[in-house]
Amino acid sequence: MELLSDSEVIDILRKESEEYRRLEEEHKNLEEMLSEIDKRKFLSTEEEIERKRIQKQKLLKKDRMAEIIRDYKRQMFQGVIN
């Protein structure tokens, strides 16, 4: 049995995983917020802090999504072997 690519796993997770869908939506929202902040020429100290906070949150979401993909592939691989 052939292992699935990341994009194939993502398609499956979008259908089957509430957590993955939620993380993907939150990541998209954070990206939009960051895009709005980045349109400004100059940022206040508070805006810089907010920008960094958003970047960290976005990275945490992306890391968790990657972990879910890895876990899915690992489980699939174990199922193929066993």
C-alpha positions in Angstrom: 0.0 0.0 0.0 1.3 3.4 -1.0 1.7 6.2 1.6 -0.2 9.4 1.0 1.4 12.8 0.3 1.0 15.7 2.7 -1.5 17.3 0.4 -3.6 14.1 0.3 -3.4 13.8 4.1 -4.5 17.4 4.5 -7.5 16.8 2.3 -8.5 13.9 4.5 -7.9 15.9 7.7 -10.0 18.7 6.4 -12.9 16.3 6.1 -12.3 14.2 9.2 -10.6 16.3 11.9 -12.4 19.1 13.7 -9.2 20.1 15.4 -7.3 20.4 12.0 -10.1 22.5 10.5 -10.2 24.8 13.5 -6.4 25.3 13.5 -6.4 25.9 9.8 -9.1 28.6 10.1 -7.4 30.2 13.1 -4.1 30.2 11.2 -5.8 31.9 8.2 -7.3 34.5 10.5 -4.0 35.3 12.1 -2.4 35.6 8.6 -5.1 38.2 7.7 -4.4 40.1 10.9 -0.7 40.1 10.2 -1.3 41.2 6.7 -3.3 44.2 7.9 -0.6 45.2 10.4 2.1 44.9 7.7 0.3 47.4 5.5 1.2 50.1 8.0 4.4 52.0 7.3 5.3 52.5 10.9 4.2 50.6 14.0 4.0 51.8 17.6 5.7 49.8 20.3 2.3 48.2 21.2 1.7 47.3 17.5 5.1 45.7 17.3 4.3 43.7 20.4 1.0 42.7 18.9 2.6 41.7 15.6 5.1 39.5 17.4 2.3 37.9 19.5 0.3 37.1 16.3 3.4 35.7 14.6 4.0 33.4 17.6 0.3 32.2 17.7 0.4 31.6 13.9 3.6 29.5 14.2 2.1 27.5 17.1 -1.0 26.7 14.9 1.2 25.7 12.0 3.4 23.5 14.2 0.3 21.7 15.6 -1.1 21.2 12.1 2.2 19.7 11.0 2.2 17.4 14.1 -1.4 16.2 13.2 -0.2 15.4 9.7 2.8 13.5 11.0 0.7 11.6 13.5 -1.8 10.6 10.8 1.0 9.4 8.5 2.6 7.5 11.3 -0.7 5.8 12.2 -1.3 5.0 8.5 2.2 3.6 8.2 1.8 1.4 11.2 -1.5 0.1 9.8 0.3 -0.8 6.5 3.0 -2.7 8.4 0.8 -4.6 10.8 
